[in-house]
């Protein structure tokens, strides 16, 4: 090896030792007869010292070095006069006796510092330089540690990692597929997997009763802020289990992760039904770090003179404790928030529960003090509290009030970094009606089993069928989801029918699975976690991009290698793809 030590490990115990370090030059300082170089590698920074009095030649060579040059330096570890308490190597320096330049560097396009002067685009274009920076490096190391802990845990309880193919068959269900043209089968295409769902189910049929894979998945969706066209899942499946077994097994994994990478003892994960999540939080991924649960207020607000409430399907509110003293300006800014186009509400009704027991509200005209008291009581608002109320059609109003709840959580500092609240959301509906296409879609995916007691409703009242499907939510972010699967051909055919597939279409697209069900398919269930997202949530970060070594930008481009890009006409011809012009 070219080095004896790394730049992060030398300390007072090494004084007088002869060492060789390699690394990148972070900083050079010339102070009269001395030149100081901060040498950096993955492990840390060590100060190199070149003394003019010891060797003029060496000292001059040091002065010609530049930022980010790669060097190899040999010298003696010495105690430092002015110690740097901020870094582990701050007690020592290396008095350099031999210096070799391993490679020069251009001046980097942005500073390789914790706070860089480079904008997003520039750092993406030179991602290999960005990756040298501590904050990015620490994320990558964190991701590695997490993956090792996941593998350890699952391996210890008998899970085996099995790879599944990347070149598979395109199906129209779910998100849009990325497709790959086949040269050897011209006019035909592979698709990249959106998840290994059917393969992991087939592995259950093959008897590998505990499977996992940390695996890349591909979805050609319009990119939203926190989406990447390729992302990583911790994909898992088990045989001979019920929902309860999956929840317990993976609650164990989640607790293990928190313990080993965060040193946090996570309490038991609370379970809440989909219906209750919508009713109390207006969301199937509630941030339960704080309360402010919703109360339905129809019965205490309707049939008075206030037409807006009378005409609403749902009147619903939550209490912001201790906010009765809000000023007009603060109340206006709440109204402004809900009127933003992203929220799209027409307004919010407020009710201030004054300390003297009286009430003030934006609808005073329509409600007597007794009415307002009844509303406040119903919502459990006490003197000193502020009640915020919205109304309209149920789902939309729930969503809008959910946004307001999160906003108030932010304003009141209730969404604390470093605090974690995990939830299992259970009892999802199996299907979801889509008004635009006038058909049902699978809420989870078409392989999710209806609850046995609801099976008969599949044809009679599909919208009412519930599934043993579950999501894991941490701090308001969906981290994972899964379900008990169908393992019976006839039931799977009924499910495809409910989704509007003809028998032929089902056979053509999923014949392999339907056939496999006939050869002894065991009962099975599984789950997949978004690995990038898990990294981000555990680090209190908003963006999964920060945890991916080479991510794509918001338009799905890799700015560094400049992909996607055009390909040569010859390549197109080989693939049998018609050339335009
Ligand atoms: N394959 C599913 C998904 O990607 C997860 C699962 O059901 O295991 O959402």
Boltz pocket constraint, residues with backbone or C-beta under 6 A from the ligand:
constraints:
  - pocket:
      binder: B
      contacts: [[A, 194], [A, 195], [A, 196], [A, 197], [A, 236], [A, 444], [A, 445], [A, 481], [A, 482], [A, 483], [A, 526], [A, 527], [A, 528]]
      max_distance: 6.0
